[in-house]
Amino acid sequence: MPKFNFYSAWMDPVFYLWAAAGAAALFTLVYSIRRYLEIKNGSVFEEETAPEAPADPDLLPPVAEQPELPEPAAPEPSRMERQMDAGAGANRAETFVRGIYEGISGLDARLRGIESILAKSRLKSDFTIKFLEDMLVDIDSLDKPKLKGRIEYLLSDLKK
């Protein structure tokens, strides 16, 4: 029996046939799974339109017999209804994606606010450190009332 090595496999045309068959099988598997998931998940986002059955004229009273009800004032359309009117041809998936993008932009704005608050506190702590270092350098030349005044100022600044 001949000794097998990779060099001989690269030179064998049967190796390339098996490699091509394996690649085709892998491609078919991935394509089939993707197609199955599209079919399975496609019905969730598509709007199903059921044919409307014609109304039975015996069930509805004639127009003259119906009591006239005052029409309620049209409420202001909500945000979601305005989105649906803006994209009349949009399906639920597009509306869902728009909602995600709006949520992300709102989250981004909140994160900017949090970052600005943290930056302010960092500036405060930098100021506090600098102020305390300056007090430590000048501690021998400061008398008790000046030292007390600086500490009170520092405490009032930290409480803000």
Secondary structure, 3 states (H helix, E strand, C coil): CCCCCHHHHHHCHHHHHHHHHHHHHHHHHHHHHHHHHHHHHHHHHCCCCCCCCCCCCCCCCCHHHCCCCCCCCCCCCCHHHHHHHHCCCCCHHHHHHHHHHHHHHHHHHHHHHHHHHHHHHHHHHHHHHHHHHHHHHCCCCCCHHHHHHHHHHHHHHHHC
